[in-house]
Amino acid sequence: MRPAKLSVQTDHTTGGFEMRSKLNTMASAAAAVVGAAALARYLVRNSRCVDIAGKVVLITGGSRGLGLVLAREFASRGSRVAICARHERELEHVREEFSEQGKHVLAVTCDVGVRAEVGRMVQTVREQLGPIGILVNNAGAIVWGPRKTKIWKPSKTPCRQISGGRSMRSLPSSTK
Ligand SMILES: NC(=O)c1ccc[n+]([C@@H]2O[C@H](COP(=O)([O-])OP(=O)(O)OC[C@H]3O[C@@H](n4cnc5c(N)ncnc54)[C@H](OP(=O)(O)O)[C@@H]3O)[C@@H](O)[C@H]2O)c1
């Protein structure tokens, strides 16, 4: 007697590939969000170990997203908060939000990929708030998608950490 043949259906159609790509993209996005939430929890939990009241905190990329969440957290714990980002309009919204709550934030326009702008921004923060006690080097953007679409393009303007040392890449803004 001949054994019954097992039939395994494989999906080589374009539709199947697109579906898998979408699932991969969604999984990457979900992992990124979980990662950001874990990072924010870690930063806030550890900030309780030191007295951050009255400390000058500079958050690069603080006009929205994770940077803005951290700016609100530090301000609510009594820190003197400075943020920077490239777009003045978003910075103005943050100034308004803080002012409506009776809080102050120093919001400075600056592209962290441009060394001269970083120098000017840091000088402004020092002059107006005092020596920087905590630096949250957050500016940047996370970009995801199937590798084949090549939506990920590194910026031509590398930026250096304000504290010196290793160089890092400034990625293009997200498409949000
Ligand atoms: N969201 C996540 O799930 C996740 C996960 C892991 C890591 N991260 C990292 O966490 C950081 C923040 O992510 P996010 O999702 O909060 O990003 P986001 O919502 O896009 O916010 C990015 C912030 O950085 C500023 N920014 C971008 N390029 C800048 C530049 N060259 N100079 C100065 N400011 C700049 C943006 O303002 P302007 O556009 O006005 O400059 C904005 O304030 C990024 O470095 C990202 O790679 C995020």
The ligand as a Gaussian input file, in Angstrom:
#p B3LYP/6-31G(d) Opt

LIG

0 1
 N        9.517000      55.934000      20.065000
 C       10.101000      54.769000      20.277000
 O        9.446000      53.705000      20.314000
 C       11.602000      54.695000      20.499000
 C       12.188000      53.476000      20.813000
 C       13.568000      53.425000      21.027000
 C       14.341000      54.576000      20.911000
 N       13.735000      55.740000      20.587000
 C       14.589000      56.928000      20.460000
 O       14.085000      57.910000      21.361000
 C       14.261000      59.190000      20.783000
 C       12.938000      59.936000      20.727000
 O       12.008000      59.168000      19.981000
 P       10.528000      59.682000      19.764000
 O        9.726000      58.553000      19.255000
 O       10.090000      60.404000      20.989000
 O       10.765000      60.697000      18.537000
 P        9.839000      61.892000      18.014000
 O        8.476000      61.840000      18.599000
 O        9.984000      61.920000      16.539000
 O       10.580000      63.178000      18.635000
 C       11.888000      63.447000      18.238000
 C       12.302000      64.740000      18.892000
 O       13.656000      65.002000      18.511000
 C       13.715000      66.259000      17.830000
 N       14.765000      66.159000      16.846000
 C       14.876000      65.292000      15.808000
 N       15.986000      65.514000      15.107000
 C       16.607000      66.569000      15.745000
 C       17.798000      67.285000      15.493000
 N       18.599000      66.975000      14.466000
 N       18.133000      68.301000      16.335000
 C       17.340000      68.627000      17.387000
 N       16.191000      67.988000      17.665000
 C       15.833000      66.973000      16.845000
 C       12.305000      66.465000      17.266000
 O       11.973000      67.830000      17.032000
 P       12.264000      68.528000      15.609000
 O       11.777000      67.612000      14.544000
 O       11.536000      69.827000      15.669000
 O       13.756000      68.742000      15.542000
 C       11.478000      65.935000      18.428000
 O       11.399000      66.874000      19.454000
 C       14.885000      59.002000      19.396000
 O       16.270000      59.192000      19.508000
 C       14.535000      57.569000      19.077000
 O       15.479000      56.998000      18.199000
 C       12.395000      55.830000      20.376000

